[in-house]
Amino acid sequence: TKQSSFATSDIRNCTTSSPFLPPTVTNTSSQLNALRQRMQFYNISAYIIPATDAHMSEYIAERDARLAWISGFTGSAGTGVVTTKKAALWTDSRYWIQAERQMDCNWELQKIVWTDSIGEWLLQEIPAGENIGLDPFLFSIDLWNSYAHVLQGSSRTLVPIEDNLVDLVWGSQRPPLPTSEIYLLPETFTGSTWQEKVSGIRSQMEQHSRSPTAVLLSALEETAWLFNLRGDDISYNPVFYSYALLTTSDISLFVDRNRLSAEALQSLSALCPGPLCVQVEEYDQVRASVQAYAQGDVRVWIGTEYTTYGLYGVIPQDKLVESSYSPVMTTKAVKNTKEQALLKAAHVRDAVAMIQYLLWLEKNVPKGSVNEFSGARYVDKLRREKEHCRGASFETISASGLNAALAHYRYQWSTSGDAADFSFCCRDGTTDITRTVHWGEPTPFQKEAYTRVLMGNIDLARLVFPSETSGRMVEAFARQALWKVGLNYGHGTGHGIGNFLSVHEWPVGFQTKNVPLVKGMFTSIEPGYYQEGEFGIRIEDVALVVEAQTKAYLTFEVVSLVPYDRNLIDISFLSEDQYLNTYYETIRQRVGPELQRRQLEEEYEWLRRNTQPFSRGTLVATSLGTLAITSLVSTLLPDRQA
């Protein structure tokens, strides 16, 4: 009852004559008034504001947080639309409650995230004959075309405005450009030299049916990975503002030259002059350079998911070679043997930090001396102490009780820990793991919900599937245990993960636009369940796609090595399959020696205690038997035969 009352009073209420606004809300009246004046000057009746930057980044620098500044909403996914009279925000279910906590009553919350729904809203709000403005450097080609398709034939016009109107209103208060050093990643932590990577991409260009003469790279991860460079322009992401144009004979890197370390400059120019010589050009010259290059007898290969409409527009249509993702993006997604070993090593060290943390919680939560903030700070400290650690790859999600029902909750100065999502960037790899724990006596429903989430995690992790199967086709395995009792979760089931790069690395995962799964890819597996106003559960592991024993088929090898909470597992739902015991044995074999090497004897005993095998006699037949799994395979993969 106390929690439900708190949940109600913690969000805005705009339905009363005197609206209730919690202290977490941002007053946006002055920003909106100033923006509408600019809109009037540019003769537009609506302005679309995405939560991204000119590189289509999921996580962005403060200077690019335009949607947050204009609306108060700080979630990593969302789109705002401001008209002359209204303002509306679209975001997915991870952020609905957060949006209600942060936005004032100037803003409507729309709980449908598809571009079509934004377009339909615009058709209702904007009269025929009027203009809808947007910044062409903040919309990918695909997204621009989606809006254009919805508005086609409606007598409403999409108008590209290169002067970003939010930036004009933000003015001198907008955070400055970064000035920190861009550095070379030591060869110890790279899978290949940048020269080898460039040669590999050029080979793909030669083999392409249209023989492109250049590849344009817009995503920040692409340039960082290709040249083995890293920076810190975006919090929690070791990337830097840049573009690259790789041709069959030249290489141009568009970046602030003054920020490159001496070692980085030496690496880029070591083979100058020649085809493996990198010419460093100013960051803001990319459009002019691409436009000039496109005047010749050339063909430019672009990835439409990350190339903005602003850059796309300077390349003649007959000189474009288009695919959803550039060859750099797809090559980066498949880790070679060295990269796989580096990522696995990072996860062993991460498991040590997590076990230290869980033991600390076990001791201190019953004393009432832990809150969300202190818990997050302590686990961050443990991880920073580990070798090669460079910091978190997103802000630690440390949530308890009803706060855990928010999938991407930001911790507050209160309450004891309950569910936690941790991710760190190390020079050998990025980690991402979520564990949900309970101290005390969980309710039968909490145990069943947790166990069904765990069953979904296991069912997907042990799945055997044909090579190049779309992740979307097998995603249902993570949900079926929940679906059987009418439960579900509103976020994706997994995402790719980088080698000292972004924690959400496209194009790997289980969503519609993800590429087919092949050997060497890493993905998270993270089903969950969230009971609004009460509790939340997520179990997340990172897994490597590997060859299965069945010829020409694949499966997953889980590289996260932290046991699940035994207090929340209802073994009556588990099958007689020994997957969980085998996984626990792997944890003991890989993490146990590392704990002993570090002389962490108490943590080692905790590990032994929490990875004791479940007795085979206590595991009963599951409601998700072989017949159910076989039936689902037949439904999802009707053209495949075992």
C-alpha positions in Angstrom: 0.0 0.0 0.0 2.8 2.4 0.9 4.6 1.7 -2.4 1.4 2.2 -4.5 0.8 5.5 -2.8 4.4 6.6 -3.5 4.1 5.5 -7.2 1.0 7.6 -7.6 2.5 10.8 -6.0 5.8 10.4 -7.8 4.3 11.2 -11.3 2.6 14.2 -12.7 -1.2 14.6 -12.7 -2.4 17.0 -15.4 -6.1 16.1 -15.2 -7.0 18.4 -12.3 -7.6 22.1 -12.3 -4.5 22.5 -10.2 -2.1 20.0 -11.8 0.3 18.1 -9.5 3.9 18.1 -10.6 6.6 16.2 -8.7 9.9 17.9 -8.0 11.6 15.9 -10.7 9.6 17.8 -13.4 11.3 20.4 -15.6 9.4 23.6 -16.4 9.6 23.9 -20.2 7.3 26.9 -20.9 10.1 29.4 -21.7 11.9 26.9 -24.0 8.7 26.1 -25.9 7.8 29.8 -26.3 11.2 30.6 -27.7 11.1 27.6 -30.1 7.7 28.6 -31.4 8.9 32.0 -32.2 11.7 30.5 -34.3 9.2 28.2 -36.0 7.1 31.2 -37.0 10.2 32.8 -38.5 10.9 29.7 -40.6 7.2 29.3 -41.6 6.7 25.9 -40.1 3.7 24.6 -38.1 5.5 21.7 -36.4 9.1 20.8 -35.6 10.3 17.2 -35.0 13.0 16.7 -32.4 14.7 13.3 -32.1 16.9 12.0 -29.2 20.0 11.4 -31.3 22.9 13.2 -32.9 24.3 13.6 -36.4 25.7 10.1 -36.2 22.5 8.4 -35.2 24.0 7.5 -31.8 21.8 5.9 -29.2 23.7 7.5 -26.3 24.6 11.2 -27.0 26.7 14.0 -25.6 25.1 16.7 -23.4 25.4 19.2 -26.3 23.3 16.9 -28.4 20.6 16.3 -25.8 18.1 18.6 -27.5 15.0 16.6 -26.6 16.0 16.5 -23.0 16.6 20.3 -22.9 13.3 21.1 -24.6 11.1 18.6 -22.8 12.8 17.5 -19.5 12.7 13.9 -20.6 16.2 12.3 -20.3 15.5 8.7 -21.6 17.8 7.4 -24.4 14.9 6.8 -26.8 12.2 9.2 -27.8 10.9 11.7 -30.3 9.3 15.1 -29.6 7.0 17.1 -31.8 6.2 20.8 -31.1 3.4 22.5 -32.9 2.2 26.1 -32.4 -0.2 24.9 -29.7 0.9 21.5 -28.5 4.0 19.4 -27.6 4.1 15.6 -27.6 6.6 13.0 -26.8 6.7 9.4 -28.2 8.8 6.8 -26.3 8.6 3.1 -25.6 7.4 1.3 -22.4 10.8 1.4 -20.7 10.4 5.1 -20.2 6.7 5.8 -19.8 6.9 6.3 -16.0 10.1 8.2 -16.3 8.5 10.6 -18.8 5.6 11.1 -16.4 8.1 12.0 -13.6 10.1 14.4 -15.7 7.7 16.2 -18.1 5.5 19.1 -17.1 1.9 19.5 -18.4 3.0 21.3 -21.5 3.7 17.8 -22.9 1.5 14.9 -23.9 2.9 11.4 -23.6 2.2 9.2 -26.6 2.7 5.5 -25.8 3.0 4.3 -29.4 6.5 4.5 -30.8 6.1 3.8 -34.5 6.9 6.5 -37.0 3.5 6.0 -38.6 1.8 7.0 -35.3 3.8 10.3 -35.2 2.9 10.9 -38.8 -0.8 10.3 -38.2 -0.7 12.6 -35.2 0.8 15.3 -37.4 -2.0 14.8 -40.0 -4.5 15.4 -37.3 -2.8 18.5 -35.8 -1.4 20.2 -38.8 -3.7 21.6 -41.5 -3.2 20.8 -45.1 -0.9 23.2 -47.0 1.4 23.8 -44.0 5.0 22.8 -43.4 6.7 20.4 -40.9 10.3 21.1 -40.2 13.3 19.0 -39.1 17.0 19.0 -39.0 18.2 16.8 -42.0 21.4 16.0 -40.1 19.5 14.3 -37.3 17.4 11.9 -39.4 18.7 8.8 -41.1 17.7 8.3 -44.7 15.4 5.4 -43.7 13.6 7.6 -41.0 13.3 10.5 -43.4 11.7 8.3 -46.0 9.3 6.9 -43.4 8.0 10.3 -42.5 7.8 11.3 -46.2 5.8 8.1 -46.9 3.2 8.8 -44.1 2.8 12.4 -45.3 2.8 11.7 -49.0 -0.2 13.1 -50.8 -1.5 15.0 -47.7 -0.6 18.5 -48.9 1.8 18.8 -45.9 5.5 19.3 -46.7 8.6 18.1 -44.9 11.0 21.0 -44.8 14.7 20.3 -44.1 16.1 23.2 -42.0 19.9 23.0 -41.6 19.9 25.6 -38.8 18.8 23.5 -35.8 16.1 25.5 -34.1 16.6 24.0 -30.7 20.3 24.9 -30.9 19.3 28.5 -31.8 17.1 28.8 -28.7 19.6 27.0 -26.5 22.2 29.5 -27.5 25.2 30.1 -25.2 23.8 27.7 -22.6 24.5 24.7 -24.9 27.5 22.7 -23.7 30.7 23.2 -25.8 32.4 20.8 -28.1 34.7 18.2 -26.4 38.4 18.9 -26.2 39.7 15.7 -24.6 42.4 13.6 -26.3 41.6 10.9 -28.9 44.0 8.1 -28.3 45.3 4.9 -30.0 44.1 1.6 -28.5 47.2 -0.6 -27.8 47.6 -3.5 -30.2 47.2 -5.9 -27.2 43.5 -5.0 -27.2 42.7 -5.0 -30.9 41.7 -7.9 -33.0 43.6 -6.6 -36.1 45.6 -3.6 -37.1 43.7 -0.8 -38.7 45.6 -1.4 -42.0 44.3 -5.0 -42.0 40.8 -3.8 -41.4 41.0 -1.3 -44.2 42.3 -3.9 -46.6 39.4 -6.2 -45.6 36.8 -3.5 -46.3 38.4 -2.8 -49.7 38.2 -6.5 -50.5 34.5 -6.3 -49.8 34.2 -3.3 -52.1 35.9 -5.2 -54.9 33.6 -8.2 -54.5 30.4 -6.1 -54.4 28.3 -6.5 -57.6 28.3 -2.7 -58.1 32.0 -2.2 -57.4 31.7 0.9 -55.1 34.7 3.2 -55.2 34.2 4.5 -51.7 32.5 3.8 -48.4 31.2 6.6 -46.3 31.2 6.0 -42.5 29.0 8.1 -40.3 28.5 6.1 -37.1 31.0 6.9 -34.4 31.6 3.2 -33.6 32.7 2.7 -37.2 35.5 5.1 -37.2 36.6 4.2 -33.7 36.7 0.5 -34.6 38.3 0.9 -38.1 41.2 3.0 -36.9 41.7 1.5 -33.4 41.1 4.9 -31.9 39.1 5.8 -28.8 37.8 8.9 -27.1 35.3 10.0 -24.5 33.0 12.5 -26.3 29.9 10.7 -25.1 29.6 9.6 -21.5 30.0 5.9 -21.1 30.9 5.4 -24.7 34.6 5.4 -25.8 34.0 7.2 -29.1 34.7 10.6 -30.7 33.0 12.9 -33.2 34.2 11.9 -36.6 33.4 10.7 -40.1 35.5 8.7 -42.6 35.6 8.4 -46.4 37.4 5.2 -47.5 38.1 5.0 -51.2 40.0 2.4 -53.2 43.1 4.5 -53.1 42.7 7.1 -50.3 41.5 7.4 -46.7 40.0 10.6 -45.2 39.3 10.9 -41.5 37.2 13.9 -40.6 38.0 14.8 -37.0 39.5 17.6 -34.8 43.2 17.1 -35.6 44.3 19.0 -32.5 42.7 16.3 -30.3 44.6 13.4 -31.8 47.4 12.1 -29.5 50.9 12.0 -31.0 50.8 8.3 -31.0 47.5 8.3 -32.9 48.8 10.7 -35.5 51.9 8.6 -36.0 49.8 5.5 -36.5 47.6 7.1 -39.1 50.5 8.6 -41.1 53.0 5.8 -40.7 52.5 4.6 -44.3 52.2 8.0 -46.0 52.1 8.5 -48.9 50.2 5.6 -50.3 46.8 3.8 -50.2 47.2 3.1 -46.4 47.8 6.8 -45.6 45.1 8.6 -43.6 44.5 12.2 -44.5 43.1 14.1 -41.4 40.5 16.7 -42.4 38.4 19.0 -40.3 35.2 17.4 -38.9 32.9 20.0 -40.4 34.3 19.6 -43.9 32.8 16.2 -44.4 29.8 17.3 -46.4 31.8 19.5 -48.8 34.4 16.8 -49.3 31.8 14.1 -50.0 30.0 16.5 -52.4 33.2 17.2 -54.3 34.1 13.5 -54.4 30.7 12.6 -55.8 31.2 14.8 -58.9 33.6 12.2 -60.4 33.0 8.8 -61.9 32.4 7.2 -58.5 30.0 5.0 -56.5 29.6 5.7 -52.8 28.6 2.8 -50.5 26.5 4.0 -47.5 24.6 2.4 -44.7 21.1 3.9 -44.7 20.5 3.3 -41.0 23.3 5.6 -40.0 23.8 8.0 -42.9 21.8 11.2 -42.4 19.6 12.7 -44.9 21.8 15.8 -44.9 24.8 13.9 -46.2 22.7 11.6 -48.4 21.4 14.6 -50.3 24.8 15.7 -51.7 25.4 12.3 -53.5 23.6 11.9 -56.8 21.2 9.0 -56.8 23.0 7.2 -59.6 26.2 7.2 -57.6 24.8 5.6 -54.5 25.3 2.0 -53.4 22.9 1.5 -50.5 22.6 -1.2 -47.8 21.1 -1.0 -44.4 24.5 -1.2 -42.8 28.0 -0.3 -44.1 30.5 -3.2 -44.5 32.4 -1.8 -41.5 29.3 -2.1 -39.3 28.7 -5.7 -40.3 32.3 -6.7 -40.2 32.7 -5.2 -36.7 29.8 -7.3 -35.5 31.6 -10.6 -36.1 34.5 -10.9 -33.6 37.6 -12.8 -34.6 39.3 -15.3 -32.3 41.4 -12.7 -30.5 38.5 -10.4 -29.9 36.4 -13.3 -28.5 39.2 -14.2 -26.1 39.4 -10.5 -25.0 35.7 -10.2 -24.3 35.6 -13.5 -22.4 38.5 -12.3 -20.2 36.7 -9.1 -19.4 33.6 -11.1 -18.3 35.7 -13.2 -15.9 37.0 -10.0 -14.2 33.5 -8.6 -14.2 32.2 -11.7 -12.5 34.7 -11.2 -9.7 33.4 -7.7 -9.1 29.8 -8.8 -9.2 30.4 -11.6 -6.7 32.2 -9.2 -4.4 29.2 -6.9 -4.7 26.5 -9.6 -4.1 28.4 -10.8 -1.0 28.6 -7.2 0.2 24.8 -6.7 -0.4 24.1 -10.0 1.4 25.9 -8.7 4.5 24.6 -5.1 4.5 21.1 -5.0 3.1 19.6 -6.8 6.2 21.3 -4.0 8.3 19.4 -1.4 6.4 22.7 0.3 5.5 22.4 0.1 1.7 20.4 2.3 -0.7 20.2 2.5 -4.5 22.8 5.2 -4.6 25.4 3.6 -2.3 24.9 0.2 -3.9 25.6 1.6 -7.4 28.6 3.6 -6.2 30.1 0.5 -4.5 29.8 -1.8 -7.5 31.2 0.9 -9.7 34.2 1.2 -7.3 34.8 -2.6 -7.4 34.8 -2.6 -11.2 37.1 0.4 -11.5 39.7 -1.5 -9.4 39.9 -4.3 -12.0 42.6 -4.4 -14.6 42.0 -2.6 -17.9 38.8 -0.9 -16.7 38.0 2.4 -18.3 34.6 3.1 -16.5 30.9 2.3 -16.9 29.4 1.9 -20.3 26.1 3.3 -19.1 24.9 4.6 -15.8 24.4 1.7 -13.4 20.7 0.8 -13.0 20.4 0.1 -9.3 16.7 -0.2 -8.5 14.6 -1.6 -5.6 10.9 -2.3 -5.1 8.6 -0.4 -7.3 11.6 1.4 -8.9 12.7 -1.9 -10.3 9.5 -1.9 -12.4 11.2 0.8 -14.5 13.4 -1.0 -17.0 15.9 1.9 -17.3 15.5 3.5 -13.9 18.0 6.0 -12.6 18.7 5.4 -9.0 17.7 7.8 -6.2 19.0 8.4 -2.6 16.7 5.9 -1.1 15.7 2.2 -0.5 17.5 -1.0 -0.5 18.8 -2.8 -3.6 16.6 -5.3 -5.5 17.4 -5.4 -9.3 20.6 -4.1 -10.8 21.9 -3.8 -14.4 25.7 -3.2 -14.7 27.9 -2.6 -17.6 31.5 -1.6 -17.9 34.0 -0.7 -20.6 37.4 -2.4 -20.3 40.1 -2.1 -22.9 39.6 -5.7 -23.8 35.8 -5.7 -23.9 32.5 -4.3 -22.8 30.4 -6.1 -20.3 26.6 -6.0 -19.6 24.8 -8.1 -16.9 21.6 -7.8 -14.9 20.9 -9.8 -11.7 17.7 -9.5 -9.6 18.0 -10.5 -5.9 15.6 -10.7 -3.0 16.4 -10.6 0.7 13.6 -12.0 2.8 10.6 -14.1 1.8 9.5 -13.5 -1.8 5.8 -14.0 -2.6 4.8 -17.0 -4.7 4.0 -14.7 -7.6 7.4 -13.1 -7.4 9.1 -16.5 -7.4 7.1 -17.8 -10.3 7.7 -14.6 -12.3 11.4 -14.7 -11.7 11.6 -18.4 -12.5 9.7 -17.9 -15.8 12.1 -15.1 -16.7 15.0 -17.4 -16.0 13.3 -20.2 -18.0 13.1 -17.8 -21.0 16.8 -16.9 -20.6 17.7 -20.6 -20.5 15.5 -21.6 -23.4 17.0 -19.0 -25.7 20.6 -19.6 -24.5 20.5 -23.4 -25.2 18.6 -23.1 -28.5 20.2 -24.8 -31.5 19.3 -23.0 -34.8 20.5 -22.8 -38.4 23.3 -20.4 -39.4 22.1 -17.0 -40.6 18.8 -17.3 -38.7 17.3 -13.9 -37.9 17.3 -13.1 -34.3 13.7 -12.0 -34.6 12.7 -15.6 -35.6 14.0 -17.1 -32.3 13.2 -14.2 -29.9 9.9 -15.8 -28.8 11.8 -18.6 -27.0 12.8 -16.0 -24.4 9.1 -15.0 -23.9 7.2 -18.3 -24.1 7.4 -19.2 -20.4 5.9 -15.8 -19.6 3.3 -16.0 -22.4 2.0 -19.2 -21.0 0.6 -17.4 -18.0 -0.3 -14.1 -19.7 2.9 -12.2 -18.8 5.3 -10.3 -21.0 7.9 -7.5 -21.1 8.0 -4.3 -23.2 11.7 -4.1 -24.2 13.9 -5.9 -26.6 15.4 -9.3 -25.7 19.0 -8.6 -26.6 21.5 -6.5 -28.4 25.1 -6.8 -29.7 28.0 -5.7 -27.5 31.4 -4.3 -28.5 35.1 -4.8 -27.8 35.7 -1.7 -25.7 32.9 0.1 -27.7 29.2 0.7 -27.2 27.2 -1.6 -24.8 24.4 -1.6 -27.4 26.2 -2.5 -30.6 24.2 -2.7 -33.8 23.3 -4.5 -35.9 23.3 -7.7 -33.8 20.2 -8.7 -31.7 16.7 -9.9 -31.8 14.8 -7.0 -33.4 13.4 -6.7 -36.9 16.2 -4.6 -38.3 19.0 -6.8 -36.9 21.2 -8.9 -39.2 21.1 -12.7 -39.2 23.0 -14.5 -36.5 26.4 -15.9 -37.5 29.3 -17.5 -35.6 31.4 -14.9 -33.8 28.7 -12.5 -32.8 28.0 -11.5 -29.2 24.6 -10.6 -28.0 22.8 -10.1 -24.7 19.9 -12.3 -23.7 17.7 -10.3 -21.3 14.1 -11.3 -20.7 12.3 -9.6 -17.8 9.0 -8.9 -16.1 7.8 -5.6 -14.6 4.9 -5.3 -12.2 4.1 -1.6 -12.3 4.2 0.0 -8.8 5.5 -3.1 -7.2 8.7 -4.8 -8.5 10.7 -5.6 -11.5 12.8 -8.6 -12.7 15.4 -8.8 -15.4 18.0 -11.5 -16.0 20.6 -10.5 -18.5 23.6 -12.5 -19.8 26.0 -11.9 -22.7 26.4 -14.8 -25.1 28.7 -15.7 -28.0 27.2 -17.4 -31.1 29.2 -20.6 -31.6 28.9 -23.8 -33.7 26.6 -26.4 -32.3 27.3 -30.1 -32.2 24.7 -30.5 -35.0 26.5 -29.8 -38.3 25.8 -26.4 -39.9 23.8 -25.3 -36.9 24.6 -22.7 -34.2 23.9 -22.1 -30.5 25.0 -19.7 -27.8 27.8 -19.9 -25.3 27.0 -17.7 -22.2 30.1 -15.7 -21.2 28.5 -13.9 -18.2 29.5 -15.9 -15.2 27.4 -14.9 -12.2 24.9 -17.2 -10.5 21.2 -16.5 -10.2 19.4 -15.8 -7.0 18.5 -19.2 -5.5 16.0 -17.6 -3.2 13.8 -16.6 -6.2 14.0 -19.9 -8.1 10.9 -22.1 -7.9 12.5 -25.4 -8.9 9.1 -27.0 -9.6 9.0 -25.1 -12.8 12.4 -26.2 -14.1 12.8 -29.2 -16.4 15.0 -32.2 -15.8 17.5 -30.8 -18.2 20.8 -30.1 -16.5 21.6 -26.8 -18.3 21.6 -24.8 -15.1 23.9 -27.2 -13.3 26.3 -27.3 -16.3 26.3 -23.5 -16.3 27.1 -23.3 -12.6 30.0 -25.8 -13.1 31.4 -23.5 -15.8 31.2 -20.6 -13.4 33.1 -22.5 -10.8 35.8 -23.6 -13.3 36.4 -20.1 -14.8 35.7 -17.7 -11.9 36.8 -19.8 -8.9 40.5 -19.8 -9.8 40.4 -16.1 -10.4 38.9 -15.5 -6.9 41.6 -17.7 -5.4 44.3 -15.9 -7.3 43.2 -12.7 -5.8 43.0 -14.3 -2.4 39.2 -13.5 -2.1 38.5 -16.6 0.0 35.2 -15.4 1.4 34.0 -14.6 -2.1 35.2 -18.0 -3.2 33.1 -19.7 -0.5 30.1 -17.6 -1.6 30.6 -18.8 -5.1 30.8 -22.4 -4.1 27.7 -22.0 -1.9 25.6 -20.3 -4.6 26.6 -22.7 -7.5 25.8 -25.9 -5.7 24.0 -28.1 -8.2 20.3 -28.5 -8.0 19.4 -32.0 -7.1 18.2 -34.0 -10.2 15.5 -35.6 -8.0 14.0 -32.2 -7.2 13.7 -31.1 -10.9 10.3 -32.1 -12.2 8.9 -32.1 -15.7 8.4 -28.5 -16.9 5.4 -27.0 -18.6 7.9 -26.1 -21.4 8.7 -29.7 -22.5 10.4 -30.9 -25.6 7.1 -31.0 -27.5 6.3 -27.4 -26.9 9.8 -26.3 -28.0 9.6 -28.5 -31.1 6.2 -27.1 -31.9 7.5 -23.5 -31.7 10.5 -24.4 -33.9 8.1 -25.8 -36.5 6.0 -22.6 -36.4 9.0 -20.2 -36.6 11.2 -22.1 -39.0 8.7 -24.1 -41.2 11.2 -24.3 -44.1 14.0 -25.8 -41.9 14.5 -29.5 -41.3 16.6 -30.9 -38.4 
